[in-house]
Amino acid sequence: MHVPDGFLDAPTSIATGVVAVAAVGVSLRKARAELDDRTAPLAGLVAAFVFATQMLNFPVAGGTSGHLMGGAIAAVLVGPWTGVLATSVVFIVQALLFADGGITALGTNIVLMGVTTVAVGWGVFRALQAVLPKTTAMVPVAAGLGAFVSVPVASLVFVSLYAVGGTADVPLGTLTGAMVGVHVLIGIGEGVITFLAVGSVIAVRPDLVHGARPVLAARELEVRTAGAGA
Amino acid sequence: MKNVSTRAVAVGILLVSLVLAGVVSFYAASTPDGLTKVSEDHGFADTETDHGAADSPFAGYGASFVDDDDRLSGGFAGVVGVLVVLAAGTGLTLALRRRPTPDDARETQDA
């Protein structure tokens, strides 16, 4: 969903640029608390993995393709604030080196595919974690579902930006239906990839997964309590 | 907890990323992505303007100096991208970890 230059007018692009700079600024402050000895070695690698996976367009219905956005996967693996930074690095490199995603649209792309998918992916993940069984096996499930929801939401954010500052006259209802329709399908791919990737790390080192911390902490407490009771 | 070192996990993620970007990417779908297709179907694809980095040697996920082989060109661009993103991401991480401010220490205590 890389937005090219020219789709949105200058004021809208400047506004999303300001939002992106603010989000990255806050994330730079907050990420320090997430970057401990366990997540720090993985942060750059998660960004590299998101970049690699974004090259892999998978086919969805009707001669269309889609690729991972990566906010949910990054948030669950290394934390939401670090996730915003990791995805932002990806979009900056893509725009400047690979001419993918407009340069004036860089703020828009960071807001849509970085900030939005991190916020929605992480939010849904945490909400599901609260109701699902507290096991590490549920972490990839919650991550995948968060990822699935994050993609159509990002497409809705694009539609609302287009409603404000789109450079062509496209009926809003039509645009909404088309964008959300195709991005629900792309979201399924996002969910599957996120489930598999988070599941792979959970299988070997659950303690390296930021989003698994509450589950592991709860389990440790149970073990200790059981041990004390015996 | 199984006995897999953090280093092994890191090397694993790096290798998977390099293979995905360097090799598997050649087999990715070449049909337009969701937004591109919608813009074509609904008549606003032509509002796209020239890209400021169109002259980059890696524009469009190719390597302009490898003309005759799409597989090599795209794979090379993918590997370069993975390494550049890794370097930028890791550099940023190190910079953030190296400079804790008194402000952060207070926040940690409060948490």
HADDOCK unambig.tbl for C-alpha pairs under 7 A between the chains (distance, minus, plus):
assign (segid A and resid 1 and name CA) (segid B and resid 33 and name CA) 6.75 0.50 0.50
assign (segid A and resid 1 and name CA) (segid B and resid 34 and name CA) 6.29 0.50 0.50
assign (segid A and resid 1 and name CA) (segid B and resid 35 and name CA) 5.21 0.50 0.50
assign (segid A and resid 4 and name CA) (segid B and resid 48 and name CA) 6.06 0.50 0.50
assign (segid A and resid 5 and name CA) (segid B and resid 48 and name CA) 5.66 0.50 0.50
assign (segid A and resid 5 and name CA) (segid B and resid 49 and name CA) 5.46 0.50 0.50
assign (segid A and resid 5 and name CA) (segid B and resid 51 and name CA) 6.68 0.50 0.50
assign (segid A and resid 6 and name CA) (segid B and resid 47 and name CA) 5.57 0.50 0.50
assign (segid A and resid 6 and name CA) (segid B and resid 48 and name CA) 4.63 0.50 0.50
assign (segid A and resid 6 and name CA) (segid B and resid 49 and name CA) 5.10 0.50 0.50
assign (segid A and resid 7 and name CA) (segid B and resid 47 and name CA) 5.84 0.50 0.50
assign (segid A and resid 7 and name CA) (segid B and resid 48 and name CA) 5.82 0.50 0.50
assign (segid A and resid 32 and name CA) (segid B and resid 96 and name CA) 6.10 0.50 0.50
assign (segid A and resid 32 and name CA) (segid B and resid 97 and name CA) 6.44 0.50 0.50
assign (segid A and resid 40 and name CA) (segid B and resid 93 and name CA) 6.48 0.50 0.50
assign (segid A and resid 42 and name CA) (segid B and resid 10 and name CA) 6.47 0.50 0.50
assign (segid A and resid 43 and name CA) (segid B and resid 89 and name CA) 6.63 0.50 0.50
assign (segid A and resid 43 and name CA) (segid B and resid 90 and name CA) 6.74 0.50 0.50
assign (segid A and resid 43 and name CA) (segid B and resid 93 and name CA) 6.96 0.50 0.50
assign (segid A and resid 44 and name CA) (segid B and resid 86 and name CA) 4.86 0.50 0.50
assign (segid A and resid 44 and name CA) (segid B and resid 89 and name CA) 4.04 0.50 0.50
assign (segid A and resid 44 and name CA) (segid B and resid 90 and name CA) 4.40 0.50 0.50
assign (segid A and resid 45 and name CA) (segid B and resid 13 and name CA) 6.61 0.50 0.50
assign (segid A and resid 45 and name CA) (segid B and resid 14 and name CA) 6.36 0.50 0.50
assign (segid A and resid 45 and name CA) (segid B and resid 86 and name CA) 5.73 0.50 0.50
assign (segid A and resid 47 and name CA) (segid B and resid 85 and name CA) 6.43 0.50 0.50
assign (segid A and resid 47 and name CA) (segid B and resid 86 and name CA) 6.56 0.50 0.50
assign (segid A and resid 47 and name CA) (segid B and resid 89 and name CA) 6.49 0.50 0.50
assign (segid A and resid 48 and name CA) (segid B and resid 17 and name CA) 6.58 0.50 0.50
assign (segid A and resid 48 and name CA) (segid B and resid 82 and name CA) 4.94 0.50 0.50
assign (segid A and resid 48 and name CA) (segid B and resid 85 and name CA) 5.34 0.50 0.50
assign (segid A and resid 48 and name CA) (segid B and resid 86 and name CA) 5.09 0.50 0.50
assign (segid A and resid 49 and name CA) (segid B and resid 13 and name CA) 6.93 0.50 0.50
assign (segid A and resid 49 and name CA) (segid B and resid 17 and name CA) 4.94 0.50 0.50
assign (segid A and resid 51 and name CA) (segid B and resid 82 and name CA) 6.44 0.50 0.50
assign (segid A and resid 52 and name CA) (segid B and resid 17 and name CA) 5.39 0.50 0.50
assign (segid A and resid 52 and name CA) (segid B and resid 20 and name CA) 5.83 0.50 0.50
assign (segid A and resid 52 and name CA) (segid B and resid 21 and name CA) 4.59 0.50 0.50
assign (segid A and resid 52 and name CA) (segid B and resid 78 and name CA) 6.97 0.50 0.50
assign (segid A and resid 52 and name CA) (segid B and resid 82 and name CA) 6.34 0.50 0.50
assign (segid A and resid 53 and name CA) (segid B and resid 20 and name CA) 6.75 0.50 0.50
assign (segid A and resid 55 and name CA) (segid B and resid 21 and name CA) 6.41 0.50 0.50
assign (segid A and resid 55 and name CA) (segid B and resid 25 and name CA) 5.80 0.50 0.50
assign (segid A and resid 56 and name CA) (segid B and resid 25 and name CA) 5.31 0.50 0.50
assign (segid A and resid 56 and name CA) (segid B and resid 28 and name CA) 4.93 0.50 0.50
assign (segid A and resid 57 and name CA) (segid B and resid 28 and name CA) 5.04 0.50 0.50
assign (segid A and resid 57 and name CA) (segid B and resid 29 and name CA) 5.06 0.50 0.50
assign (segid A and resid 58 and name CA) (segid B and resid 28 and name CA) 6.17 0.50 0.50
assign (segid A and resid 58 and name CA) (segid B and resid 29 and name CA) 5.34 0.50 0.50
assign (segid A and resid 59 and name CA) (segid B and resid 29 and name CA) 5.73 0.50 0.50
assign (segid A and resid 63 and name CA) (segid B and resid 31 and name CA) 5.82 0.50 0.50
assign (segid A and resid 64 and name CA) (segid B and resid 31 and name CA) 5.39 0.50 0.50
assign (segid A and resid 64 and name CA) (segid B and resid 32 and name CA) 5.37 0.50 0.50
assign (segid A and resid 64 and name CA) (segid B and resid 33 and name CA) 5.49 0.50 0.50
assign (segid A and resid 64 and name CA) (segid B and resid 34 and name CA) 6.00 0.50 0.50
assign (segid A and resid 64 and name CA) (segid B and resid 37 and name CA) 6.34 0.50 0.50
assign (segid A and resid 65 and name CA) (segid B and resid 29 and name CA) 6.37 0.50 0.50
assign (segid A and resid 65 and name CA) (segid B and resid 31 and name CA) 5.66 0.50 0.50
assign (segid A and resid 65 and name CA) (segid B and resid 32 and name CA) 5.82 0.50 0.50
assign (segid A and resid 65 and name CA) (segid B and resid 33 and name CA) 4.40 0.50 0.50
assign (segid A and resid 65 and name CA) (segid B and resid 34 and name CA) 6.05 0.50 0.50
assign (segid A and resid 66 and name CA) (segid B and resid 33 and name CA) 4.94 0.50 0.50
assign (segid A and resid 66 and name CA) (segid B and resid 34 and name CA) 5.85 0.50 0.50
assign (segid A and resid 86 and name CA) (segid B and resid 89 and name CA) 6.31 0.50 0.50
assign (segid A and resid 89 and name CA) (segid B and resid 85 and name CA) 6.58 0.50 0.50
assign (segid A and resid 89 and name CA) (segid B and resid 88 and name CA) 6.99 0.50 0.50
assign (segid A and resid 89 and name CA) (segid B and resid 89 and name CA) 6.56 0.50 0.50
assign (segid A and resid 90 and name CA) (segid B and resid 85 and name CA) 6.20 0.50 0.50
assign (segid A and resid 93 and name CA) (segid B and resid 85 and name CA) 6.73 0.50 0.50
assign (segid A and resid 96 and name CA) (segid B and resid 53 and name CA) 5.83 0.50 0.50
assign (segid A and resid 97 and name CA) (segid B and resid 53 and name CA) 6.90 0.50 0.50
assign (segid A and resid 97 and name CA) (segid B and resid 56 and name CA) 5.98 0.50 0.50
assign (segid A and resid 97 and name CA) (segid B and resid 58 and name CA) 5.98 0.50 0.50
assign (segid A and resid 97 and name CA) (segid B and resid 59 and name CA) 6.41 0.50 0.50
assign (segid A and resid 98 and name CA) (segid B and resid 56 and name CA) 6.80 0.50 0.50
assign (segid A and resid 98 and name CA) (segid B and resid 58 and name CA) 5.10 0.50 0.50
assign (segid A and resid 98 and name CA) (segid B and resid 59 and name CA) 4.07 0.50 0.50
assign (segid A and resid 98 and name CA) (segid B and resid 60 and name CA) 5.37 0.50 0.50
assign (segid A and resid 98 and name CA) (segid B and resid 61 and name CA) 5.56 0.50 0.50
assign (segid A and resid 99 and name CA) (segid B and resid 51 and name CA) 6.41 0.50 0.50
assign (segid A and resid 99 and name CA) (segid B and resid 53 and name CA) 5.17 0.50 0.50
assign (segid A and resid 99 and name CA) (segid B and resid 54 and name CA) 5.64 0.50 0.50
assign (segid A and resid 99 and name CA) (segid B and resid 59 and name CA) 4.91 0.50 0.50
assign (segid A and resid 99 and name CA) (segid B and resid 60 and name CA) 6.02 0.50 0.50
assign (segid A and resid 100 and name CA) (segid B and resid 60 and name CA) 6.56 0.50 0.50
assign (segid A and resid 102 and name CA) (segid B and resid 51 and name CA) 6.15 0.50 0.50
assign (segid A and resid 103 and name CA) (segid B and resid 52 and name CA) 6.57 0.50 0.50
assign (segid A and resid 167 and name CA) (segid B and resid 47 and name CA) 6.97 0.50 0.50
assign (segid A and resid 168 and name CA) (segid B and resid 44 and name CA) 5.98 0.50 0.50
assign (segid A and resid 178 and name CA) (segid B and resid 38 and name CA) 6.43 0.50 0.50
assign (segid A and resid 179 and name CA) (segid B and resid 35 and name CA) 6.94 0.50 0.50
assign (segid A and resid 179 and name CA) (segid B and resid 38 and name CA) 6.70 0.50 0.50
assign (segid A and resid 182 and name CA) (segid B and resid 34 and name CA) 6.04 0.50 0.50
assign (segid A and resid 183 and name CA) (segid B and resid 34 and name CA) 6.71 0.50 0.50
assign (segid A and resid 204 and name CA) (segid B and resid 2 and name CA) 6.15 0.50 0.50
assign (segid A and resid 204 and name CA) (segid B and resid 4 and name CA) 6.44 0.50 0.50
assign (segid A and resid 205 and name CA) (segid B and resid 1 and name CA) 6.75 0.50 0.50
assign (segid A and resid 205 and name CA) (segid B and resid 2 and name CA) 6.86 0.50 0.50
assign (segid A and resid 205 and name CA) (segid B and resid 4 and name CA) 6.89 0.50 0.50
